[in-house]
Amino acid sequence: MPRRVSVFIEVTAVEKQELMKLLGRHRGRRSRVRAEIVLRAAEKQPNYSIAKVLGISRNTVKHWRFRFARERLAGLKTRPIPGRPKKRRLETEA
């Protein structure tokens, strides 16, 4: 059975700078993990290695690697979840 080849990732200097900014933020673990996936993929690390270091699944690495290749930095943002929005509880002051 032939092995599948990972999506090739090449990062521009501007994109690398933006990804490094995401890594330095204190909030948003998801965006930090996504940025690290892309940076490690650009260093030609295999999916299984990235997954092991970050403690995530290979499918997660493949997903974000593919989405970055297709949509670049915009693809790393969280998309809205379809469906009915959650109800907000109104807090009353006594």
Order of alpha helices (4+ residues) and beta strands (2+ residues): alpha-alpha-alpha-alpha
